[in-house]
């Protein structure tokens, strides 16, 4: 059995590409023959011109994200139509996000209607062409079943596999190297309104130092750079207007791989104040470093909070300050660390890659 995994080239996208490479490496250790086929994010012809390569594989596994190919996701219709013709090939699709039809998107009624219509049509194409659809949470599974009429037996819930064998710097040493002291509450990654940085920064004086914002304003995994820059300026203005400079620190620019994990090492809590029904690879990164998480009370995070004590949810935007203070109490913090370690043990790349092997072999 030969498997091909399709995902963006690391030079054009950083999240899904890194995840896919780590997953491939561990699946190979399970004795599965698996190759990578990459494309440039936002450039559909870099993938479509490789379609002939797909014919030599028994299983094709696509790492899917809406608009990853650009063109409002329209190129995916052609891709899945091509794959659907070759029914002898088994197609597995990992859907990293599944937008609900109940979500209200910005941009007016017409844009809302067209965007939801594209999601609906694209998901019908995926359902028609695929043998299995993988999602990372039960929340996304329920959306696919109830809102897109995809059969439940076609959907497999496999948690986002946690990176193993990372080098963890001692917290005290990491803080010293990053010129930090005291509690550190980390907001890291792409800075867009849906990620809710402003929710935390508006109450910085009630949370305390140091709220550390780490982001690359020119992040390659989000092609709307203007949106990032505008949101960054909004948050900077909140700090300036309220004299919150002593509570909030911005570390801006490209973050090398080792430095990324150093920030996690220095952090006491990872903050994920997300808005809406979106997923988060940062939760997986936090678990890789065994760091407790404080997150919004949205369905994606509720899935984890129901089964693990490594994540605490704020009831609403104003509740973050209370939940953060509660989590930092020694007894509570110790328990959250223990639960982070349990999550890591149960959902690391090794146990998850074994599940992928079993899935691929079931498609023979």
NORURPE-V126327 format. One record per residue. N is the residue number from 1. RES is the residue in one letter. OMEGA is omega in radians with two decimals (NA if undefined). Layout:
BEGIN
n=N res=RES omega=OMEGA
n=N res=RES omega=OMEGA
END
This chain:
BEGIN
n=1 res=X omega=3.12
n=2 res=X omega=-3.08
n=3 res=X omega=3.01
n=4 res=X omega=3.05
n=5 res=X omega=-3.07
n=6 res=X omega=-3.11
n=7 res=X omega=-3.10
n=8 res=X omega=3.04
n=9 res=X omega=-3.12
n=10 res=X omega=3.13
n=11 res=X omega=-3.10
n=12 res=X omega=-3.12
n=13 res=X omega=-2.99
n=14 res=X omega=-3.02
n=15 res=X omega=-3.09
n=16 res=X omega=-3.12
n=17 res=X omega=3.14
n=18 res=X omega=3.12
n=19 res=X omega=-3.11
n=20 res=X omega=3.13
n=21 res=X omega=3.10
n=22 res=X omega=-3.12
n=23 res=X omega=3.12
n=24 res=X omega=-3.13
n=25 res=X omega=-3.11
n=26 res=X omega=3.07
n=27 res=X omega=3.08
n=28 res=X omega=3.13
n=29 res=X omega=3.12
n=30 res=X omega=3.09
n=31 res=X omega=3.12
n=32 res=X omega=3.05
n=33 res=X omega=-3.06
n=34 res=X omega=3.13
n=35 res=X omega=3.08
n=36 res=X omega=3.00
n=37 res=X omega=-3.04
n=38 res=X omega=3.08
n=39 res=X omega=3.12
n=40 res=X omega=-3.14
n=41 res=X omega=3.14
n=42 res=X omega=-3.12
n=43 res=X omega=-3.00
n=44 res=X omega=-3.08
n=45 res=X omega=3.07
n=46 res=X omega=3.05
n=47 res=X omega=-3.06
n=48 res=X omega=3.13
n=49 res=X omega=3.12
n=50 res=X omega=-3.04
n=51 res=X omega=-3.13
n=52 res=X omega=-3.14
n=53 res=X omega=-3.07
n=54 res=X omega=-3.00
n=55 res=X omega=-3.10
n=56 res=X omega=-3.11
n=57 res=X omega=3.10
n=58 res=X omega=-3.14
n=59 res=X omega=3.08
n=60 res=X omega=-3.08
n=61 res=X omega=-3.12
n=62 res=X omega=2.99
n=63 res=X omega=-2.95
n=64 res=X omega=3.00
n=65 res=X omega=-3.11
n=66 res=X omega=3.13
n=67 res=X omega=3.08
n=68 res=X omega=3.11
n=69 res=X omega=-3.09
n=70 res=X omega=3.09
n=71 res=X omega=3.14
n=72 res=X omega=3.14
n=73 res=X omega=-3.10
n=74 res=X omega=3.12
n=75 res=X omega=3.11
n=76 res=X omega=3.13
n=77 res=X omega=3.12
n=78 res=X omega=-3.11
n=79 res=X omega=-3.10
n=80 res=X omega=3.05
n=81 res=X omega=3.11
n=82 res=X omega=-3.09
n=83 res=X omega=-3.13
n=84 res=X omega=3.13
n=85 res=X omega=-3.07
n=86 res=X omega=-3.04
n=87 res=X omega=3.11
n=88 res=X omega=3.08
n=89 res=X omega=3.09
n=90 res=X omega=-3.12
n=91 res=X omega=3.05
n=92 res=X omega=-3.14
n=93 res=X omega=2.99
n=94 res=X omega=3.13
n=95 res=X omega=-3.05
n=96 res=X omega=3.00
n=97 res=X omega=3.08
n=98 res=X omega=-3.12
n=99 res=X omega=3.10
n=100 res=X omega=3.05
n=101 res=X omega=3.13
n=102 res=X omega=-3.12
n=103 res=X omega=3.05
n=104 res=X omega=-3.13
n=105 res=X omega=3.11
n=106 res=X omega=3.06
n=107 res=X omega=3.07
n=108 res=X omega=-3.04
n=109 res=X omega=-3.10
n=110 res=X omega=3.13
n=111 res=X omega=3.09
n=112 res=X omega=-3.10
n=113 res=X omega=-3.09
n=114 res=X omega=-3.12
n=115 res=X omega=-3.14
n=116 res=X omega=3.09
n=117 res=X omega=3.11
n=118 res=X omega=3.09
n=119 res=X omega=-3.08
n=120 res=X omega=-3.13
n=121 res=X omega=-3.13
n=122 res=X omega=3.14
n=123 res=X omega=3.05
n=124 res=X omega=3.10
n=125 res=X omega=-3.14
n=126 res=X omega=3.14
n=127 res=X omega=-3.12
n=128 res=X omega=-3.01
n=129 res=X omega=-2.94
n=130 res=X omega=3.00
n=131 res=X omega=3.12
n=132 res=X omega=3.05
n=133 res=X omega=-3.13
n=134 res=X omega=2.99
n=135 res=X omega=-3.05
n=136 res=X omega=-3.12
n=137 res=X omega=3.06
n=138 res=X omega=3.11
n=139 res=X omega=3.12
n=140 res=X omega=3.11
n=141 res=X omega=-3.13
n=142 res=X omega=3.10
n=143 res=X omega=-3.13
n=144 res=X omega=-3.13
n=145 res=X omega=-2.96
n=146 res=X omega=-3.06
n=147 res=X omega=-3.12
n=148 res=X omega=3.03
n=149 res=X omega=3.09
n=150 res=X omega=-3.09
n=151 res=X omega=-3.07
n=152 res=X omega=-3.13
n=153 res=X omega=3.11
n=154 res=X omega=-3.01
n=155 res=X omega=3.11
n=156 res=X omega=3.09
n=157 res=X omega=3.07
n=158 res=X omega=-3.13
n=159 res=X omega=3.03
n=160 res=X omega=-3.06
n=161 res=X omega=-3.07
n=162 res=X omega=3.12
n=163 res=X omega=3.14
n=164 res=X omega=3.03
n=165 res=X omega=3.04
n=166 res=X omega=3.07
n=167 res=X omega=-3.12
n=168 res=X omega=3.11
n=169 res=X omega=3.05
n=170 res=X omega=-3.05
n=171 res=X omega=-3.12
n=172 res=X omega=3.13
n=173 res=X omega=-3.13
n=174 res=X omega=3.12
n=175 res=X omega=3.14
n=176 res=X omega=-3.12
n=177 res=X omega=3.14
n=178 res=X omega=3.12
n=179 res=X omega=3.12
n=180 res=X omega=3.06
n=181 res=X omega=-3.14
n=182 res=X omega=3.12
n=183 res=X omega=3.12
n=184 res=X omega=3.13
n=185 res=X omega=-2.91
n=186 res=X omega=2.93
n=187 res=X omega=-3.01
n=188 res=X omega=3.09
n=189 res=X omega=-3.07
n=190 res=X omega=-3.05
n=191 res=X omega=3.10
n=192 res=X omega=-3.09
n=193 res=X omega=-3.12
n=194 res=X omega=-3.12
n=195 res=X omega=2.87
n=196 res=X omega=3.12
n=197 res=X omega=-3.09
n=198 res=X omega=3.12
n=199 res=X omega=-3.14
n=200 res=X omega=-3.02
n=201 res=X omega=3.12
n=202 res=X omega=3.14
n=203 res=X omega=-3.08
n=204 res=X omega=-3.10
n=205 res=X omega=-3.14
n=206 res=X omega=3.10
n=207 res=X omega=3.12
n=208 res=X omega=-3.09
n=209 res=X omega=-0.07
n=210 res=X omega=2.96
n=211 res=X omega=-3.02
n=212 res=X omega=-3.13
n=213 res=X omega=-3.12
n=214 res=X omega=-3.13
n=215 res=X omega=3.03
n=216 res=X omega=-3.10
n=217 res=X omega=3.12
n=218 res=X omega=-3.06
n=219 res=X omega=-3.08
n=220 res=X omega=-3.11
n=221 res=X omega=2.99
n=222 res=X omega=-3.00
n=223 res=X omega=3.09
n=224 res=X omega=-3.08
n=225 res=X omega=-3.12
n=226 res=X omega=3.12
n=227 res=X omega=3.11
n=228 res=X omega=-3.10
n=229 res=X omega=3.13
n=230 res=X omega=-3.14
n=231 res=X omega=3.07
n=232 res=X omega=3.14
n=233 res=X omega=3.09
n=234 res=X omega=-3.12
n=235 res=X omega=3.06
n=236 res=X omega=3.14
n=237 res=X omega=3.07
n=238 res=X omega=3.13
n=239 res=X omega=-3.09
n=240 res=X omega=-3.08
n=241 res=X omega=-3.11
n=242 res=X omega=-3.12
n=243 res=X omega=-3.11
n=244 res=X omega=-3.07
n=245 res=X omega=-3.11
n=246 res=X omega=3.14
n=247 res=X omega=-2.99
n=248 res=X omega=3.07
n=249 res=X omega=3.09
n=250 res=X omega=2.98
n=251 res=X omega=-2.99
n=252 res=X omega=3.10
n=253 res=X omega=3.14
n=254 res=X omega=-3.13
n=255 res=X omega=3.09
n=256 res=X omega=-3.06
n=257 res=X omega=-3.10
n=258 res=X omega=3.14
n=259 res=X omega=3.08
n=260 res=X omega=-3.10
n=261 res=X omega=3.07
n=262 res=X omega=3.08
n=263 res=X omega=3.09
n=264 res=X omega=3.12
n=265 res=X omega=-3.10
n=266 res=X omega=-3.04
n=267 res=X omega=2.98
n=268 res=X omega=3.11
n=269 res=X omega=3.01
n=270 res=X omega=-3.10
n=271 res=X omega=3.14
n=272 res=X omega=-3.08
n=273 res=X omega=-2.99
n=274 res=X omega=3.03
n=275 res=X omega=2.98
n=276 res=X omega=-3.03
n=277 res=X omega=-3.12
n=278 res=X omega=3.10
n=279 res=X omega=-3.08
n=280 res=X omega=2.99
n=281 res=X omega=3.13
n=282 res=X omega=3.06
n=283 res=X omega=3.11
n=284 res=X omega=3.10
n=285 res=X omega=3.10
n=286 res=X omega=3.14
n=287 res=X omega=3.09
n=288 res=X omega=3.14
n=289 res=X omega=3.12
n=290 res=X omega=-3.11
n=291 res=X omega=3.10
n=292 res=X omega=-3.07
n=293 res=X omega=2.97
n=294 res=X omega=-3.00
n=295 res=X omega=3.08
n=296 res=X omega=3.13
n=297 res=X omega=3.10
n=298 res=X omega=-3.04
n=299 res=X omega=-3.11
n=300 res=X omega=-3.11
n=301 res=X omega=3.11
n=302 res=X omega=3.08
n=303 res=X omega=-3.12
n=304 res=X omega=-3.07
n=305 res=X omega=3.13
n=306 res=X omega=-3.03
n=307 res=X omega=-3.08
n=308 res=X omega=3.14
n=309 res=X omega=-3.14
n=310 res=X omega=-3.10
n=311 res=X omega=3.07
n=312 res=X omega=-3.07
n=313 res=X omega=3.02
n=314 res=X omega=-3.12
n=315 res=X omega=3.11
n=316 res=X omega=-3.06
n=317 res=X omega=-3.07
n=318 res=X omega=-3.06
n=319 res=X omega=-3.11
n=320 res=X omega=-3.11
n=321 res=X omega=3.12
n=322 res=X omega=-3.08
n=323 res=X omega=3.12
n=324 res=X omega=3.13
n=325 res=X omega=3.10
n=326 res=X omega=-3.11
n=327 res=X omega=-3.08
n=328 res=X omega=3.05
n=329 res=X omega=-2.99
n=330 res=X omega=-3.11
n=331 res=X omega=3.14
n=332 res=X omega=-3.11
n=333 res=X omega=3.12
n=334 res=X omega=3.13
n=335 res=X omega=3.13
n=336 res=X omega=3.08
n=337 res=X omega=3.13
n=338 res=X omega=3.13
n=339 res=X omega=3.05
n=340 res=X omega=3.12
n=341 res=X omega=3.10
n=342 res=X omega=3.11
n=343 res=X omega=3.14
n=344 res=X omega=-3.10
n=345 res=X omega=-3.05
n=346 res=X omega=-3.02
n=347 res=X omega=3.10
n=348 res=X omega=-3.13
n=349 res=X omega=-3.12
n=350 res=X omega=3.13
n=351 res=X omega=-3.12
n=352 res=X omega=3.13
n=353 res=X omega=3.05
n=354 res=X omega=3.11
n=355 res=X omega=3.08
n=356 res=X omega=3.09
n=357 res=X omega=3.13
n=358 res=X omega=3.12
n=359 res=X omega=-3.14
n=360 res=X omega=-3.09
n=361 res=X omega=3.11
n=362 res=X omega=-3.10
n=363 res=X omega=-3.11
n=364 res=X omega=NA
END
